[in-house]
Amino acid sequence: MNAATVEMVVVAPAEYMTIKGAAAALGMTELAIRKRIERAAWVEGHQWRRSPDGRIWISMKGVKAWVETATA
């Protein structure tokens, strides 16, 4: 009998993610992310950027810094 082969793929975290990807990674809704951008809680160039094609990309490093500096 042949042993089953298990293949594992490891993906490194991306520095920038789409809103959909960031929502899944952060445990938030896409709407919650869009509201933070709309209300300027997340700043362009820090927590998010717009690519040349107009798409919004979330900076995981920027969001981490925002969380770490947030006060209650």
C-alpha positions as CSV (number, residue, x, y, z in Angstrom):
1,M,0.0,0.0,0.0
2,N,1.3,3.5,-0.9
3,A,1.4,6.2,1.7
4,A,-0.6,9.3,0.9
5,T,1.4,12.3,0.0
6,V,0.6,15.6,1.7
7,E,1.6,18.8,0.0
8,M,1.7,21.9,2.1
9,V,2.0,25.5,0.7
10,V,3.3,28.2,3.0
11,V,2.5,31.8,2.0
12,A,4.3,34.7,3.6
13,P,2.1,37.6,4.8
14,A,1.8,40.4,2.3
15,E,2.8,43.9,3.2
16,Y,-0.3,45.3,1.3
17,M,-3.6,43.5,0.9
18,T,-6.8,44.3,-0.8
19,I,-9.7,45.4,1.4
20,K,-11.2,41.9,1.0
21,G,-8.0,40.2,2.0
22,A,-7.3,42.6,4.8
23,A,-10.8,42.1,6.2
24,A,-10.3,38.4,6.3
25,A,-6.9,38.6,7.8
26,L,-7.9,41.2,10.5
27,G,-11.3,39.7,11.4
28,M,-13.1,42.8,10.3
29,T,-15.8,43.4,7.7
30,E,-15.0,45.2,4.4
31,L,-17.5,47.9,5.4
32,A,-15.6,48.5,8.7
33,I,-12.4,49.1,6.8
34,R,-14.1,51.4,4.3
35,K,-15.6,53.4,7.2
36,R,-12.2,53.8,8.8
37,I,-10.9,55.2,5.5
38,E,-13.9,57.4,4.9
39,R,-13.7,58.9,8.4
40,A,-10.0,59.4,8.1
41,A,-9.3,57.1,11.1
42,W,-6.9,55.4,8.7
43,V,-4.6,57.8,6.9
44,E,-3.7,57.5,3.2
45,G,0.0,56.7,3.0
46,H,0.0,55.2,6.5
47,Q,-2.7,52.6,6.8
48,W,-3.7,52.5,3.2
49,R,-2.6,53.5,-0.3
50,R,-4.2,53.8,-3.7
51,S,-2.5,52.1,-6.6
52,P,-2.1,53.7,-10.1
53,D,-5.2,51.8,-11.2
54,G,-7.3,53.3,-8.4
55,R,-7.5,50.2,-6.2
56,I,-7.2,50.6,-2.4
57,W,-4.4,48.6,-0.7
58,I,-4.3,48.2,3.1
59,S,-0.9,48.4,4.7
60,M,-0.7,45.6,7.3
61,K,2.3,47.2,8.9
62,G,0.4,50.5,9.1
63,V,-2.6,49.0,10.6
64,K,-0.4,47.2,13.2
65,A,1.2,50.5,14.1
66,W,-2.2,52.1,14.4
67,V,-3.5,49.4,16.7
68,E,-0.4,49.6,18.9
69,T,-0.7,53.4,19.3
70,A,-4.5,53.5,19.8
71,T,-5.6,54.5,23.3
72,A,-8.8,53.6,25.1
